[in-house]
Amino acid sequence: MDPVNLDAITDEAYRRATNQSGQEVRTSQQRPSASRASNEASPIFNQAPHSIEAEQSVLGGLMLDNDSWDKISGLIIAEDFYHRIHRIIFKAIGTLSGQSKPADLVTVSEYLEQQRELNTTVNFSYLGEIAKNTPSAANIVAYANIVRERAIVREMIGAANEITESGYQTQGRSSSELLDKAESLIFRIAEKRNTGDSGPKPINDVLSATIDKIEQLSNLDNHDGVTGVSTGFIDLDQMTAGLQPADLCIVAARPSMGKTTFAMNIAENIALKQDLPVVIFSLEMPSEQIMMRMLSSLSAVDQNKIRTGKLQDEDWAKVANTMSILNSRGNLYIDDSSGLTPTEVRSRTRRIAREHGGIALVMVDYLQLMTVPGKSENRTLEIAEISRSLKSLAKEMDTPVLALSQLNRSLESRADKRPVNSDLRESGSIEQDADVIMFIYRDEVYHPDSADKGVAEIIIGKQRNGPIGRVGLKFHGQLSRFDNYEGMRDII
């Protein structure tokens, strides 16, 4: 077989791939558009980062050892290859492997000929040269990682170009909107990078990690069975073992039951008593109202006095002391932006987590006020996407996400108005994605003369890794807080 000029072949294929319309190929000095930048040269450098040797070695290894497909198919995709000719070959091998057919020089050539790609885009002699120059498939995973790394760098270049283009063409967007877009572009690349660690793990690896976790928990001093972050409520902690890392926890109730107060009390306990970072996304109330409630709760001053400014000297002293404590911590964040998208919540959470080396709780008040890019007429599908994104955020950050949710009005027509899982508005996806679902029920809301006046039931309707049941808490509406109550605890 005659030697093949690989550079000539791949350069020609690349020119065809990027200039199918027949227009003049741009020079390296011309600025690439953001959408094309990931596979084109930078205006500063002649070529975008890539390794033709690694790409050829992956393709050659796959044709030498078809079993290697299972090793690398989860690491790279066709778009990770720099040259279009290599993307076409990789897709062909993938198609044959998916059909349980052999993928070698002959079968790949035959498939490409059927697709009318052979000789028009892919030269048979080039396929032969790839197979010939690959001694074995022993190091194919290492080669695939090189291809993947180069692809990620090219995506970074593309994202940088798109960010630059957005800066020059703002289209009426504010700097904060542009910053959120920039972060979402970079985080999308980071997500792709992290997928290399996913996939099946040998049971001995999982077992070893599990034993290490159990030993770590057994060595903790006086954790009282709380293995997550404490809610501050004794009976609730005993039933849930605290809010667990990577869990999506839903708090739902009808209006005036105190769901925001309940979630805020948990956030206060984690941030102040445990001195851990917490971020609160308040899509319903402005940050000033949230802070007034917090001052009332922590200083034990009637929130109506704080809201109206009618404070006595002793009230001012309590509020001032609370303000001093809050200022000294600097680990509690409130974001009252309206209509946040899942990407915005994620990017802002990650920003805070980077500052503190992690985050202990993400609170969203409330889930149904979040939005998704692109208007949809099907709100149920939008809620499903939001719910999945919050669960994904919990797993990615390895932290509990406490999301508040509305309930359907239909429960008002029942004799027993205690909520159940099916009462969640757009309940299907929320119920499925949630690890823990907690409902708040106060009988006095429906029966002013109730014997349980001032008592709230926290009903655990779902707990993926624990019991369901209910616990009781004292409710002090004028102080915006719940407190421990020993008069009620039922486990189902």
Secondary structure, 3 states (H helix, E strand, C coil): CCCCCHHHHHHHHHHHHHCCCCCCCCCCCCCCCHHHHHHCCCCCCCCCCCCHHHHHHHHHHHHHCHHHHHHHCCCCCHHHCCCHHHHHHHHHHHHHHHCCCCCCHHHHHHHHHHCCCECCCECHHHHHHHHHCCCCCCCHHHHHHHHHHHHHHHHHHHHHHHHHHHHHCCCCCCHHHHHHHHHHHHHHHHHHHHHHHCCCCCHHHHHHHHHHHHHHHHCCCCCCCCCCECCCCHHHHHHHCCECCCCEEEEECCCCCCHHHHHHHHHHHHHHHCCCCEEEEECCCCHHHHHHHHHHHHHCCCHHHHHHCCCCHHHHHHHHHHHHHHHHHCCEEEECCCCCCHHHHHHHHHHHHHHHCCCCEEEEECHHHCCCCCCCCCHHHHHHHHHHHHHHHHHHHCCCEEEEECECHHHHHCCCCCCCHHHECCHHHHHHHCCEEEEEECHHHHCCCCCCCCEEEEEEEEECCCCCEEEEEEEEHHHCEEEEEEEEEEEC
